[in-house]
Amino acid sequence: MPELPEVETTLRGIEPYLLNQHIAKVRVRDSRLRWPVPASVKLATGQQLVSLRRRGKYLLFELERGGFIIHLGMSGSLRVLDNETPAQKHDHFDIELSNGKCLRFNDPRRFGAFLWVEGHIDDHALLSRLGPEPLSNDFTPDYLYRRSRSRKVAIKAFIMNGQVVVGVGNIYASEALFMAGIHPRRAAGRVSLPRYRGLSDAIRDVLGRAIQEGGTTLRDFVNAEGAPGYFAQNLLVYERAGKACFQCGSVIRKNVIGQRSSYYCPRCQH
């Protein structure tokens, strides 16, 4: 599944081609995504795209009146193409621009989303209860410490909860916990403030480096130019079960926490 760095990479790739352009047409080939694509997306026709930004794993397209929310789902990707480029299998919709380009959404598994918002986009139900961005000033060790008091949930599940902090997906949660030396099953309420300082730094570091390197190489992910990301070659524990820990030589283990595969070093993390 594309995580925060993949979504940020996508945003940075498409923004120069879309910002301040006018929408000539919205072409929906298959509306059967995670939620049916509403006919109201065509209200964008003729409007200028005044802002593109990311909130968690959602891409927000703000127009003069209303806007779009796009989510890549498990296998979605966005590419900027010429309007005349023939559609391929799983190309579900195009946002055609007045400059002859289009933003094309491809999603083999159809878990992505394309929604229209009439009012203020941040008030939408999908966004209104989200936690702070992990790379923002609102995301601090003190914040994590306060939110975690008396919480018995595993720390990995805690930092993956979008109402606590957005965009810390499975890959980066495993990597950050390893960097901070915290066992993924440790109860969130039993992590001290000093350890939350290390964890918040690790989350910022691993996400920041992944964004710089173009996202993680996933089986289905490609960036706006159609190329895969390259961060996977630098992963420390994720999908390394049975291999030696880079720090101590112990064997990396794999457990399932919150129905997600979790990777950790039994010696370095406690």
Salt bridges, closest charged atoms under 4 A:
GLU8 OE2 - ARG12 NE 2.91
GLU8 OE1 - ARG54 NE 2.72
ASP30 OD2 - ARG32 NH2 2.92
GLU62 OE1 - ARG53 NE 3.01
ASP82 OD1 - LYS101 NZ 2.85
ASP91 OD2 - ARG104 NH1 3.90
ASP94 OD2 - ARG29 NH2 2.65
ASP94 OD1 - ARG104 NE 2.88
GLU96 OE2 - ARG27 NE 2.91
ASP122 OD2 - ARG53 NH2 2.52
ASP122 OD2 - HIS120 ND1 3.82
GLU133 OE1 - ARG54 NH1 2.67
GLU133 OE2 - ARG55 NH1 3.13
ASP205 OD2 - ARG209 NE 3.06
ASP220 OD2 - ARG109 NH2 2.92
GLU239 OE2 - ARG219 NH2 3.83
